[in-house]
Amino acid sequence: MRGQLAKVEESVAFLRNKTEIQSQIGIVLGTGLGGLADRIQAAVVIPYEEIPHFPVSTVSSHLGHLIIGSLGGKKVMALQGRFHYYEGYDPKEITFPIRVMAAMGVKTLLISNAAGGLNLTFEAGDLVLIRDHINLTAHNPLRGENVDEWGPRFPDMTEPYSQELVELAERAAKDLGIKVHQGVYVGVTGPSMETAAETHFLRLIGADTVGMSTIPEVIVAVHAGLRVLGMSVVTNVNDPEDYQPAPIEQVIATAKGAEPRLVQLVEEILKRM
């Protein structure tokens, strides 16, 4: 892990040479949601491959840029594209950018994803504020030697998603006339979609949405002492009694359709922070 610490420090040194902006808020943009980056008044846009030790996105809907600038009147550092276990990355590689964000001074993380709906009261295109999660990936990015400078050996997960930020987001959505839900997100590894039987199981254990990302980044963010607000766009609703395919093209199209509302909501949340 000391080698990982040195890699983070090298990435931070590289970024410090690119900008003097002190970002307090980090943003992770999920599948089909990268357009939020267009709203950032960007001072610096850096392809991932230029940043020492950064992973590189291999999914076509994740462009792979680190953007540092202003949004909603706040200084932000945004990941336009994330990394997944199904791409072949291990949990420490997936969460490396979060370590860099924390080392750069980020205190709050806004993380978004596209997710399948399990709660039958949800509809495709709905926005869901994540209030808790279930990790079914069988992986944890904190496995191995702990770096005490980064966080405690056994981080508390009583409130991985800041209830204060969830309430702030709910008020902002209400004032904007944007419908939002709250729900529990369950993380799986993918890349295969869930079977009908698996969907039935996930509903039984209390999950409202399912996806293949987010949880590793949130665990590391909590370990680093960051406040987290998670948001999902429901791309389809999985009814195990009437199970229908959800092609990736449909997933991306639905996420993009919801993007204007997500952009509006995120900007308003940032203004109120």
Phi, psi and omega per residue, in radians:
M1 nan -0.444 3.091
R2 -1.104 -0.581 3.064
G3 -1.117 -0.646 3.095
Q4 -1.148 -0.695 3.101
L5 -1.058 -0.762 3.134
A6 -1.125 -0.654 3.115
K7 -1.139 -0.742 3.092
V8 -1.050 -0.798 -3.134
E9 -1.069 -0.646 3.120
E10 -1.188 -0.717 3.095
S11 -1.099 -0.741 3.135
V12 -1.097 -0.757 3.124
A13 -1.057 -0.700 3.104
F14 -1.072 -0.801 -3.103
L15 -1.219 -0.621 3.096
R16 -1.066 -0.524 3.114
N17 -1.353 -0.260 -3.127
K18 -1.606 -0.472 -3.059
T19 -2.733 2.638 3.041
E20 -1.787 0.026 -3.139
I21 -1.137 2.302 3.090
Q22 -1.763 1.659 -3.107
S23 -1.395 2.297 3.093
Q24 -1.726 -0.306 -3.040
I25 -2.170 2.274 3.050
G26 -1.826 2.553 3.134
I27 -2.299 2.321 3.040
V28 -2.009 2.139 -3.057
L29 -1.803 2.120 -3.042
G30 -1.560 -2.938 -3.081
T31 -0.924 2.161 3.082
G32 1.317 0.064 -3.036
L33 -2.006 0.190 -3.082
G34 -1.163 -0.253 -3.130
G35 -1.135 -0.329 3.067
L36 -0.995 -0.500 3.136
A37 -1.056 -0.480 -3.131
D38 -1.157 -0.350 -3.137
R39 -1.501 -0.225 -3.126
I40 -1.349 2.225 3.031
Q41 -1.334 1.594 -2.897
A42 -1.420 2.235 2.985
A43 -1.606 -0.576 -3.086
V44 -2.467 2.290 3.014
V45 -2.204 2.065 -3.027
I46 -2.178 2.104 3.024
P47 -1.065 2.480 -3.108
Y48 -0.964 -0.658 -3.052
E49 -1.139 -0.269 3.110
E50 -1.491 -0.305 -3.066
I51 -1.540 2.194 -3.114
P52 -0.954 2.248 3.008
H53 1.273 0.012 3.105
F54 -1.236 2.466 2.956
P55 -1.180 2.961 3.123
V56 -2.149 2.310 3.132
S57 -1.145 2.363 3.080
T58 -1.979 0.022 -3.139
V59 -1.681 2.292 -2.991
S60 -1.074 -0.489 -3.113
S61 -1.489 0.053 3.111
H62 -2.040 1.847 -2.958
L63 -1.209 -0.598 3.079
G64 1.545 0.929 3.093
H65 -2.266 2.449 2.925
L66 -1.698 2.174 -3.067
I67 -2.085 2.214 3.124
I68 -2.083 2.150 -3.095
G69 -3.112 -2.546 -3.065
S70 -2.172 2.465 3.062
L71 -2.628 2.280 -3.141
G72 1.039 0.511 3.128
G73 1.371 0.137 -3.126
K74 -2.085 2.634 3.050
K75 -1.399 2.181 -3.042
V76 -2.250 2.749 3.001
M77 -2.209 2.010 -2.992
A78 -2.053 2.405 3.014
L79 -1.696 1.936 3.100
Q80 -1.581 1.412 -3.030
G81 2.026 2.397 -3.136
R82 -2.162 -2.995 -3.056
F83 -2.194 2.622 -3.026
H84 -2.286 2.667 3.073
Y85 -1.055 -0.645 -3.079
Y86 -1.200 -0.250 3.067
E87 -1.368 -0.175 -3.118
G88 1.869 -0.016 3.115
Y89 -1.424 2.599 3.043
D90 -1.568 2.915 -3.035
P91 -1.016 -0.575 3.134
K92 -1.227 -0.603 3.064
E93 -1.208 -0.734 3.140
I94 -0.999 -0.681 -3.033
T95 -1.696 0.037 -3.134
F96 -0.943 -0.777 3.135
P97 -1.071 -0.526 3.104
I98 -1.203 -0.678 3.060
R99 -1.052 -0.722 3.137
V100 -1.152 -0.770 3.102
M101 -0.990 -0.824 -3.130
A102 -1.078 -0.735 3.138
A103 -1.181 -0.413 3.104
M104 -1.457 -0.081 3.076
G105 1.868 0.081 3.099
V106 -1.130 2.360 -3.115
K107 -1.986 -0.357 -3.096
T108 -2.324 2.392 3.138
L109 -2.063 2.182 2.986
L110 -1.832 2.078 -3.036
I111 -2.181 2.304 -3.093
S112 -2.135 2.758 3.067
N113 -2.710 2.887 2.940
A114 -1.749 2.312 -3.023
A115 -2.418 2.645 3.007
G116 -1.368 2.466 3.122
G117 -1.503 2.330 3.063
L118 -1.909 -0.523 3.096
N119 -1.327 2.091 -3.027
L120 -1.293 -0.071 3.015
T121 -1.484 -0.172 3.105
F122 -1.459 2.778 3.065
E123 -2.264 2.708 3.081
A124 -0.991 2.299 -3.113
G125 1.683 -0.174 3.114
D126 -1.185 2.652 3.034
L127 -1.775 2.381 -3.116
V128 -2.223 2.196 3.009
L129 -1.464 2.189 -3.088
I130 -1.393 2.128 3.117
R131 -1.746 -0.309 3.127
D132 -2.935 2.964 3.108
H133 -2.474 2.870 3.044
I134 -2.170 2.150 -3.113
N135 -1.658 1.823 3.090
L136 -1.889 0.358 -3.135
T137 -1.447 -0.262 -3.064
A138 1.155 0.321 3.117
H139 -2.297 2.605 3.080
N140 -2.418 2.191 -3.087
P141 -1.187 -0.166 -3.135
L142 -1.617 -0.010 3.137
R143 -1.077 2.426 -3.134
G144 1.852 -2.935 -3.126
E145 -1.045 2.375 3.085
N146 -1.534 2.397 3.013
V147 -1.672 1.862 -3.033
D148 -1.071 -0.498 3.111
E149 -1.150 -0.382 -3.103
W150 -1.573 -0.589 -3.094
G151 2.928 3.085 -3.054
P152 -1.308 2.738 3.120
R153 -1.029 -0.723 -3.092
F154 -2.136 1.413 -3.100
P155 -1.160 2.460 3.119
D156 -1.297 2.376 3.134
M157 -2.078 0.506 3.108
T158 -1.044 -0.657 -3.098
E159 -2.463 1.247 -3.117
P160 -1.107 -0.529 3.090
Y161 -1.911 2.092 -3.031
S162 -1.024 2.043 3.111
Q163 -1.110 -0.586 3.090
E164 -1.063 -0.736 3.132
L165 -1.260 -0.619 3.072
V166 -1.058 -0.774 3.135
E167 -1.158 -0.698 3.083
L168 -1.057 -0.771 -3.134
A169 -1.135 -0.664 3.112
E170 -1.111 -0.754 3.125
R171 -1.119 -0.736 3.139
A172 -1.097 -0.755 3.137
A173 -1.107 -0.735 3.139
K174 -1.076 -0.775 -3.125
D175 -1.154 -0.504 3.131
L176 -1.527 -0.145 -3.087
G177 1.296 0.467 3.131
I178 -1.788 2.184 3.119
K179 -1.302 2.267 3.042
V180 -2.319 2.671 3.009
H181 -1.979 2.969 2.872
Q182 -2.018 2.640 -3.133
G183 -2.948 2.955 3.083
V184 -1.699 2.246 -3.125
Y185 -1.761 2.302 3.071
V186 -1.922 2.335 -3.118
G187 -1.809 2.286 3.050
V188 -2.168 2.926 -3.035
T189 -1.431 -0.589 -3.030
G190 1.181 -2.959 0.099
P191 -1.509 -0.096 3.104
S192 -1.212 2.529 3.088
M193 -1.295 2.912 -3.073
E194 -1.324 2.570 3.002
T195 -1.360 2.970 3.088
A196 -1.087 -0.708 -3.141
A197 -1.148 -0.702 3.100
E198 -1.145 -0.684 3.099
T199 -1.079 -0.757 3.099
H200 -1.043 -0.753 3.126
F201 -1.097 -0.793 -3.113
L202 -1.092 -0.646 3.074
R203 -1.166 -0.682 -3.122
L204 -1.109 -0.582 -3.101
I205 -1.510 0.053 2.989
G206 1.782 0.244 -3.141
A207 -1.519 2.493 3.093
D208 -1.801 -0.491 3.111
T209 -2.443 2.776 3.141
V210 -2.395 2.445 3.117
G211 -2.735 -3.134 -3.016
M212 -2.036 0.465 -3.077
S213 -2.633 -2.866 2.887
T214 1.347 -0.889 -3.010
I215 -1.090 -0.762 3.089
P216 -1.008 -0.766 -3.134
E217 -1.114 -0.675 -3.131
V218 -1.180 -0.725 3.114
I219 -1.029 -0.786 -3.141
V220 -1.195 -0.671 3.103
A221 -1.072 -0.775 3.112
V222 -1.112 -0.743 3.098
H223 -0.997 -0.633 -3.115
A224 -1.489 -0.012 3.096
G225 1.493 0.292 3.137
L226 -1.474 2.571 2.919
R227 -1.392 2.501 -3.065
V228 -2.232 2.372 2.936
L229 -2.149 2.107 3.140
G230 -1.927 2.448 -3.130
M231 -2.395 2.352 3.086
S232 -2.014 2.538 2.894
V233 -1.774 2.142 3.121
V234 -1.331 2.053 -3.074
T235 -1.641 -0.383 3.108
N236 -2.896 2.813 3.117
V237 -2.011 2.174 -3.049
N238 -1.682 1.804 3.041
D239 -1.728 1.914 -3.070
P240 -1.105 -0.303 3.108
E241 -1.503 -0.219 3.104
D242 -2.538 1.115 -2.932
Y243 -1.324 2.270 -3.104
Q244 -2.183 2.558 3.091
P245 -1.101 2.663 3.069
A246 -2.294 1.432 -3.137
P247 -1.012 2.574 -3.092
I248 -1.043 -0.550 3.104
E249 -1.084 -0.670 3.100
Q250 -1.187 -0.718 3.127
V251 -1.025 -0.843 -3.101
I252 -1.159 -0.739 -3.125
A253 -1.101 -0.709 3.138
T254 -1.170 -0.738 3.121
A255 -1.071 -0.744 3.129
K256 -1.136 -0.618 3.120
G257 -1.129 -0.563 3.142
A258 -1.495 -0.190 -3.009
E259 -1.007 -0.738 -3.137
P260 -1.004 -0.682 3.112
R261 -1.206 -0.683 3.116
L262 -1.130 -0.747 3.124
V263 -1.049 -0.830 -3.136
Q264 -1.055 -0.743 -3.116
L265 -1.185 -0.777 -3.133
V266 -1.074 -0.756 3.132
E267 -1.066 -0.725 3.142
E268 -1.184 -0.683 3.110
I269 -1.077 -0.757 -3.129
L270 -1.121 -0.664 3.123
K271 -1.091 -0.534 -3.063
R272 -1.588 -0.104 3.138
M273 -1.290 nan nan
